[in-house]
């Protein structure tokens, strides 16, 4: 997309190995500058074995892997992450999310549920704007997905060698760990990437110096002679012959290209290539609810490092040492209090929504409805989880930060006083956890669905009814893996790169 000072639009069309681009220029550079270029430097046409749309969490490792023995072009609508100090260092986390500029790395959208969210617009995708927590999916999740365990393990390890680090746990995060154990979230699993019940310290994509490492770093593994990366390259449409990228981007692009519910496509004036009713369906976002704490002690700015995985499927973590970083609650700073927040997300979830196009412009956000807590199982899980979270907040470890006269009820009311979403805040919510869950729900940026396996793609991630087109990202998920999906999405890019190359070597159709 063009920055505000440059009105020239970005246009890109992909046609089975041939692409045409018209985009603007920047002076950004990548560590792999020999093959990462602004799309203005692209020739008018190019021929490749694989065109990957979206240099995000899965797209970067997928491109790097395929380049081992195939010609690959990777098209990313955003810029590079390496020259933006707010992306590069943990201290800039909040600034990135609150940047309202039209070329911001974090594109704000508000679901019809009245909840703020963001989609990435930068090479590296969500890994360049998120809070950095690194953890694997459970073995059960891997089994349900039908993935090969040995290749999954090898793919995780490949990712971790480049982007995962052991965090330095300081005072606030240590107190949350103690509070979780006091509240009975056992056992103490220490430091691990594995998804196991109890309390653990996970990995981080921020290193010991606070420097962020993203999926874009995985492109350093690419074969430099076999790959070209074009940034600031927005794809408007995939063109198909007449013979038969991210959780929002993939279903949106399929619809813009004529694959989706026919009545919705026709309403936007889009020619129907394939009437596929399930494109854009099954959209889910893990609801997050928390309790804000006005701290009497200084709370260091820290992104999530410790997590409590309860046996009811409610995951508790310290979102940040500064709530302002996550929810833009500038009111808190004006009150002069140090703020902290402990929150929990509902695993799964079961509740599903949908996505609809609002225009034919790929730069525009689609309309998204997540239907938070529409499935009563999610609401009940939140209510039960909030009881555990209250025990954590009331623990001796956390009491060292709380004001002596603060009660759980007063903290619930305190949290309700902040404009964390656009939903109605009921005074009664402080006394009714069902209402509290509904009123204070926010996003933890783990949305997924819209191109789900067996609905839109097959078990090899091929789009059903279409030759030579796959979707490999979180839009294919029914549930979020682990307590944070980024590790598994990066793993999936590497995993599918290997699978596709093996299929290609065997001469399989569509590989």
Secondary structure as the mmCIF struct_conf table of DSSP 4:
data_model
#
loop_
_struct_conf.conf_type_id
_struct_conf.id
_struct_conf.beg_label_comp_id
_struct_conf.beg_label_asym_id
_struct_conf.beg_label_seq_id
_struct_conf.end_label_comp_id
_struct_conf.end_label_asym_id
_struct_conf.end_label_seq_id
TURN_TY1_P TURN_TY1_P1 UNK A 4 UNK A 5
HELX_LH_PP_P HELX_LH_PP_P1 UNK A 8 UNK A 10
STRN STRN1 UNK A 11 UNK A 15
TURN_TY1_P TURN_TY1_P2 UNK A 16 UNK A 17
STRN STRN2 UNK A 18 UNK A 22
TURN_TY1_P TURN_TY1_P3 UNK A 31 UNK A 35
STRN STRN3 UNK A 36 UNK A 38
HELX_RH_3T_P HELX_RH_3T_P1 UNK A 39 UNK A 41
BEND BEND1 UNK A 42 UNK A 42
BEND BEND2 UNK A 44 UNK A 44
STRN STRN4 UNK A 47 UNK A 47
BEND BEND3 UNK A 49 UNK A 49
STRN STRN5 UNK A 50 UNK A 53
BEND BEND4 UNK A 56 UNK A 56
TURN_TY1_P TURN_TY1_P4 UNK A 57 UNK A 58
HELX_RH_AL_P HELX_RH_AL_P1 UNK A 59 UNK A 66
TURN_TY1_P TURN_TY1_P5 UNK A 67 UNK A 69
BEND BEND5 UNK A 70 UNK A 70
STRN STRN6 UNK A 72 UNK A 76
BEND BEND6 UNK A 77 UNK A 78
STRN STRN7 UNK A 79 UNK A 79
BEND BEND7 UNK A 81 UNK A 81
TURN_TY1_P TURN_TY1_P6 UNK A 82 UNK A 83
HELX_RH_AL_P HELX_RH_AL_P2 UNK A 85 UNK A 88
STRN STRN8 UNK A 89 UNK A 89
HELX_RH_3T_P HELX_RH_3T_P2 UNK A 90 UNK A 92
HELX_RH_AL_P HELX_RH_AL_P3 UNK A 93 UNK A 97
TURN_TY1_P TURN_TY1_P7 UNK A 98 UNK A 98
BEND BEND8 UNK A 101 UNK A 101
TURN_TY1_P TURN_TY1_P8 UNK A 102 UNK A 103
BEND BEND9 UNK A 105 UNK A 105
STRN STRN9 UNK A 106 UNK A 110
TURN_TY1_P TURN_TY1_P9 UNK A 112 UNK A 113
BEND BEND10 UNK A 114 UNK A 114
STRN STRN10 UNK A 116 UNK A 120
STRN STRN11 UNK A 122 UNK A 122
TURN_TY1_P TURN_TY1_P10 UNK A 123 UNK A 124
HELX_RH_3T_P HELX_RH_3T_P3 UNK A 125 UNK A 128
TURN_TY1_P TURN_TY1_P11 UNK A 129 UNK A 129
BEND BEND11 UNK A 130 UNK A 130
STRN STRN12 UNK A 133 UNK A 134
HELX_LH_PP_P HELX_LH_PP_P2 UNK A 136 UNK A 138
HELX_RH_AL_P HELX_RH_AL_P4 UNK A 139 UNK A 145
TURN_TY1_P TURN_TY1_P12 UNK A 146 UNK A 146
HELX_RH_AL_P HELX_RH_AL_P5 UNK A 149 UNK A 163
STRN STRN13 UNK A 165 UNK A 166
HELX_RH_AL_P HELX_RH_AL_P6 UNK A 171 UNK A 182
TURN_TY1_P TURN_TY1_P13 UNK A 183 UNK A 184
STRN STRN14 UNK A 188 UNK A 191
BEND BEND12 UNK A 193 UNK A 194
BEND BEND13 UNK A 197 UNK A 197
STRN STRN15 UNK A 198 UNK A 201
STRN STRN16 UNK A 203 UNK A 204
BEND BEND14 UNK A 205 UNK A 205
STRN STRN17 UNK A 206 UNK A 206
TURN_TY1_P TURN_TY1_P14 UNK A 208 UNK A 209
BEND BEND15 UNK A 210 UNK A 210
STRN STRN18 UNK A 211 UNK A 212
HELX_RH_3T_P HELX_RH_3T_P4 UNK A 215 UNK A 221
BEND BEND16 UNK A 222 UNK A 222
TURN_TY1_P TURN_TY1_P15 UNK A 224 UNK A 226
STRN STRN19 UNK A 227 UNK A 231
BEND BEND17 UNK A 232 UNK A 232
STRN STRN20 UNK A 237 UNK A 238
BEND BEND18 UNK A 242 UNK A 242
TURN_TY1_P TURN_TY1_P16 UNK A 247 UNK A 248
HELX_RH_AL_P HELX_RH_AL_P7 UNK A 249 UNK A 256
TURN_TY1_P TURN_TY1_P17 UNK A 257 UNK A 258
STRN STRN21 UNK A 259 UNK A 260
HELX_RH_AL_P HELX_RH_AL_P8 UNK A 262 UNK A 267
TURN_TY1_P TURN_TY1_P18 UNK A 268 UNK A 269
HELX_LH_PP_P HELX_LH_PP_P3 UNK A 270 UNK A 272
BEND BEND19 UNK A 273 UNK A 273
STRN STRN22 UNK A 274 UNK A 275
TURN_TY1_P TURN_TY1_P19 UNK A 277 UNK A 280
STRN STRN23 UNK A 281 UNK A 283
STRN STRN24 UNK A 284 UNK A 284
STRN STRN25 UNK A 287 UNK A 295
BEND BEND20 UNK A 296 UNK A 297
STRN STRN26 UNK A 303 UNK A 303
STRN STRN27 UNK A 306 UNK A 309
TURN_TY1_P TURN_TY1_P20 UNK A 311 UNK A 312
BEND BEND21 UNK A 313 UNK A 313
STRN STRN28 UNK A 314 UNK A 320
BEND BEND22 UNK A 321 UNK A 321
TURN_TY1_P TURN_TY1_P21 UNK A 323 UNK A 323
HELX_RH_AL_P HELX_RH_AL_P9 UNK A 324 UNK A 327
HELX_RH_AL_P HELX_RH_AL_P10 UNK A 330 UNK A 334
TURN_TY1_P TURN_TY1_P22 UNK A 335 UNK A 336
STRN STRN29 UNK A 338 UNK A 346
BEND BEND23 UNK A 347 UNK A 348
STRN STRN30 UNK A 353 UNK A 356
BEND BEND24 UNK A 358 UNK A 358
BEND BEND25 UNK A 360 UNK A 360
TURN_TY1_P TURN_TY1_P23 UNK A 362 UNK A 363
BEND BEND26 UNK A 364 UNK A 364
HELX_LH_PP_P HELX_LH_PP_P4 UNK A 365 UNK A 366
STRN STRN31 UNK A 367 UNK A 369
TURN_TY1_P TURN_TY1_P24 UNK A 372 UNK A 373
BEND BEND27 UNK A 375 UNK A 375
HELX_RH_AL_P HELX_RH_AL_P11 UNK A 376 UNK A 393
TURN_TY1_P TURN_TY1_P25 UNK A 394 UNK A 394
BEND BEND28 UNK A 395 UNK A 395
HELX_RH_AL_P HELX_RH_AL_P12 UNK A 396 UNK A 399
TURN_TY1_P TURN_TY1_P26 UNK A 400 UNK A 401
STRN STRN32 UNK A 402 UNK A 402
TURN_TY1_P TURN_TY1_P27 UNK A 404 UNK A 405
HELX_RH_AL_P HELX_RH_AL_P13 UNK A 408 UNK A 416
TURN_TY1_P TURN_TY1_P28 UNK A 417 UNK A 417
BEND BEND29 UNK A 418 UNK A 418
BEND BEND30 UNK A 421 UNK A 423
HELX_LH_PP_P HELX_LH_PP_P5 UNK A 424 UNK A 426
HELX_RH_3T_P HELX_RH_3T_P5 UNK A 427 UNK A 431
HELX_RH_AL_P HELX_RH_AL_P14 UNK A 433 UNK A 439
BEND BEND31 UNK A 440 UNK A 440
STRN STRN33 UNK A 442 UNK A 443
BEND BEND32 UNK A 445 UNK A 445
STRN STRN34 UNK A 448 UNK A 448
BEND BEND33 UNK A 450 UNK A 451
STRN STRN35 UNK A 453 UNK A 453
TURN_TY1_P TURN_TY1_P29 UNK A 454 UNK A 456
STRN STRN36 UNK A 457 UNK A 457
TURN_TY1_P TURN_TY1_P30 UNK A 459 UNK A 460
STRN STRN37 UNK A 462 UNK A 463
TURN_TY1_P TURN_TY1_P31 UNK A 464 UNK A 465
TURN_TY1_P TURN_TY1_P32 UNK A 467 UNK A 468
STRN STRN38 UNK A 470 UNK A 470
BEND BEND34 UNK A 473 UNK A 473
HELX_RH_3T_P HELX_RH_3T_P6 UNK A 474 UNK A 476
BEND BEND35 UNK A 478 UNK A 479
BEND BEND36 UNK A 482 UNK A 483
BEND BEND37 UNK A 485 UNK A 485
HELX_RH_AL_P HELX_RH_AL_P15 UNK A 486 UNK A 505
TURN_TY1_P TURN_TY1_P33 UNK A 506 UNK A 507
TURN_TY1_P TURN_TY1_P34 UNK A 509 UNK A 510
#
